[in-house]
Amino acid sequence: MCLQLSKSSNKHHVKLPKLGIMRFKAGIKIPEKIKSVTVRLSPTGKYYAVLLVEYEKQTFNKTGRQLGIDLGVADLVIGSDGIKFPTIRFDKILARKKHYWEKRLARRRLQAQKEIAWDKHNKVLNPRCLDDFKNYKKAKLMVAEYNEKMTNQRNDYLHKITVQLVKDNDVIVMEDLKAKNLLRNHKLSRAIVNQSWREMRRMLEYKCAWCGKTLVIVNPYKTSQICSECGYDDGKHTLDIRDWTCPGCGHHHDRDINAAKNILRLGTSLGKRVVTSA
């Protein structure tokens, strides 16, 4: 079944079966032919239409560049060329406003539960439920809106980084991080979740496939403790050590850049598994 955009009002209407003509907002031009539409309701009460369309494959010019990237906490992405993309803590930016409504949500939920229990105790014919309390629903909506805003800001930042990486490099080598194991460190667990490393990998996978570039995934074992110049193994470094000097060759390393160089070497010289390619 093929759906068509409505002819009315500057292509801002789509005709859906059983629903008729629906107005929508979109930041890009929608192709005339739509194969399918999935309508999704978000926790904030917004309806999103996910469209499946035919679209011409986008490609970027070949640059001949190869890049190894190390994922971190202080900096989100560290490249083997020395370029770093800083971490932006979107959860902290809105933390105070979100906490304001989280406290009210907890208090209003407790009050509503007391009212519901009182109705049941008095055997009211139609006892109230949580959705019958407008103050509770308002607080719940506000918390959901702040969560959605943080998610949108984080995804927008990840999209900008991944597009730049794919556009500037033909081969990208990244580490296969197991975030579940890293979350055992309770001091860094919240910061690690905020980084969304898995989401960044997912974006790189499909963008490399779209644009004719190659993504390689390697095991990050010892990449931060081996000298990228001479291969000397300096042993495990604690997280507070951000730079070190190799006892073997005397070269001074930035911990993250050195790891990114080792990741690039693993991905290009040892023929590791290619995830996506042209």
Buried (B, 14 or more C-beta within 10 A) or exposed (E): EEBEBBEEEEBBBBBBEEEEEBEBEEEEEBEEEBEEBEEEEEEBEEEEBEBEEEEEEEEBEEEEEBBBBBBBEEBBBBBBBEBBBEBEBBBEEBBEEBEBBBEBBEEBBEEBEEBBEEBEEEEEEEBBEBEBBEBBBBBBBBBBBBBBBBBEBBBEBBBEBBBEBBEBBBBBBBBBBEBEEBEEEEEBEEBBEBBBBEBBBEBBBEBBBBBBBBBBBBEBEEBBBBBBBEEBEBEEEEEEEEEBEBEEEEBEBBBBBBBBBBBBBBBBEEEBEEBBEE
